[in-house]
Amino acid sequence: MLWLGQSAFRVTTLTGKVIVIDPWLRTNPKTPAQYKELAALGKVDVVLVTHAHFDHVADAPALAKMNNARLYSPGGVVTPLGPEIKFTMVRAEHSSEFTWKDPATGRETVLPGGEPVGWIIELENGFTIYHMGDTGLFGDMRMIGELYRPDLILIPIGGNFTINAQKAAFATRSYLRPKFAIPMHYGTFPILAGKPEDYVKEIGGAPTKVIVPQPGEKVVF
């Protein structure tokens, strides 16, 4: 797994399939320079989008078109890889508007972008990833944890537009109980002030192992 800043991840499965989630790369200040060009990601099989905000969807159409890849997103924004890999949309507590700029006039229009979602990704060996998208805290996280039993959660901690480090730790400890957690969606802008060290501190003695990669750093499970 490769974190590319904000909520963008590249997941490479055991059989070499490549899934990219929430690709905002070319104008993302946290994306490493070597990944500012979409071609640097290599072959992509599927692109997943959690909602229509620019910092999650900006490069999704171009990346999907470049690779002739399937693009999955909530209804209002736009075949699995095979029977071994499963994708499931789940709820997220957020908003989802798409800002479209008319190339002829330069005027911007804000359009509805469907319901925000998170993604459950079950890989070939059963290892299950929960990319939570942008979300607030909601009680059904407990049901998601009990039903899908994620091994790894990709959890926002920035606050202001998502849960902060403290609420993220509560959801991790009380609702989801994964083996691993990677915090995301923090530090890209000053307003996303959540810090991974606060998340780790709040996790306390929970059995979850928190991994804090730098953008461009690979993590192997």
N, C-alpha and C positions, 0 to 999 in steps of 0.2 A: 504494500500500500504506500502511496506517495501523497503527502499533503502538499497542496499548491497554494495555500493561503486562503483566508476567509473560510468558506465552506466547500472549497473545491478539492476533490480527491480523485486519484486514479487508482483503481483496484485491479490488480492482475490476479486471476484465479489460478488454481492448480493446473488447469489444462491450457493456460495461456490466453484465456479470454480477457479482454480489457473493458472495464466499465468506468466511465467518467461521470462524476456527480457534480452538479452545480458549477459548470465551468465558467468562471470569470477570471481570465488570465491576462489578456493583452493590456488592460488598463488597471489591473489590480496592483497596488503598490507593494503588496506582500509576496507576489509571485516572483520566484527567482528569475533572473534575466534569461537563463537558458530555456525557460519554458514560456516566454512571452510569445514565441511563435507557436501556433497550434500544431504545426507539423512535428514539433519536438516531442509531442506525446506519443508518436508512433501510431500504429494501427489501433483504432478504437472500434469496438463492436457494438456498444450500447452507450447512449448518453441519457442520464437521468436528471430531471429538474424538479426541485421541491416547490418552487413558486416563481412568480413572474418578476420579482424585483431584480434590478439590473445586476446587482452583485451576486446573482445566482444563475441568471439566464443569458447574460450578455453574449457569450461565445458559443452557446449551445447550438444554434442553427448552423453557424459556419463549421463547427467541428463535426456535426452529424453529416452535413453535406460533403465535407472533405473526405470522409471515410465511408460514405454511403451507409451510415449506421442508423439503427433504430433510435428514435428519440421518444422517450416516455416522459409525460408531464401531466399535471392535473388537467382535467377537462376545462377548456377555456383558454389554455395556453397553446396547445397544439393537439414481434414474436420472440418471445423470450429467446435467449441464446440457445436453449436446448432444454430438455426435460431435467437436466442435472442442476440447473441454476434457476431459482425462483425469485420473482420480484413481487412485493406486495406493498401497495400504498396504505399508509395509515394516517390518522389525523395529526394535524399540527395546529397550534393556537397562534395564529398570526394573521396578516393581511396579504393580499396578492394583487398588485396593480402593475400594469405594464405601461411605461411611458414611450410613446411612439413619436418620432420626429419626422415630419413631412419633409422629404428631401427637396421638394420644389419650393416650399415657402419658409422652411426652417421653424415652423410652428410646432409646438409639442402638444400632444393630446394624451391624457391619462385614461387608460382603458381597463376594464375589469380583467383580471388574470386568473379567474377560477379560484378554487379553494386551495390553500396551502396544504402541503402534505409532508410526511416523512416517508422514508423507504426502508423496508425490510428486505435484505438481500441474503438469500440462503445459497451458499456455494456448494460445489460438487460433493464436498466431504461433510456437509451439514453445518459447517462453520457459518454462523449467522451474524450479520452486521446490521445495525440499526442506525441509519443516517437520519438524525432528527430534524433536519432542516432548520428553519427559524421557528422557534416556538416559545410560548409561555408555558407555565406549569399547568397541567390539567390532570384530573383524577384518573382518566382512562389510560394514563401511562402505566398504571399498575396492571391493567388488563393486557396491555401490549407486552409487558414484561412476563406475565404469567403464560400468555398464549404462545409467544414466539421465542422466549428465553434467549435473548441476544447474547452472543459471546463477546461482541465488541460494540460499544456505542460511540458514535461521533456526535458530541454534545456541545451545543452553543453555551458560552459562558459570558458573553460580552456585556449583558444587561442592556437597558434602554429599548432595544428592539426585540430582545429575547430574554430568557431567564439569565440571571447573574450567576456568579460562581457558587453562592450559597444555596440558591434554589436548585441549581444543577446538581450539587452534591446531595441535596435531599432526595431528588428524583433518582439518583444513582443508588443511594443506600436503601431507600424505602420502597421504590417502585420497580426498578429495572434489574438490579443486582447482577451486572455483567461480570465476566472475568476480566475484561479490559475496557478502558475508556480513553478516548483521545479528545481533549477539548478543542473547540474550533470557534470561529466567528468572534474573535476578540482581537483588539490591538490594531486592526486595519485602519480605523479612524479613531481620534481621541475619545469620541463619545462611547466607543465600545471598550469600556474601561476595565472589564473583568480581567483578572490575572489567574493564570493556571496554578500559581503557588497557593492562592486562596482556595481554589477548588480542591487541590490536594489536601490542604489543611482541614477543610470542612469534611472531606471524605473520612478522615480520622482512621479508625481501625477497621473499616470495611474491607472485605477481601478483594475488592476490585483493584487491579493494578492500573494506575494512571500513567499513560505514556504521553510525553509532551515533545513531539518532534518540531523541528524548525521547518519552515516552508522549503520544499525541495528535498527533505530528508525522507528516506524510505524506511518503512517498518515492516518486518516480516513476522507472520504468525504461523 
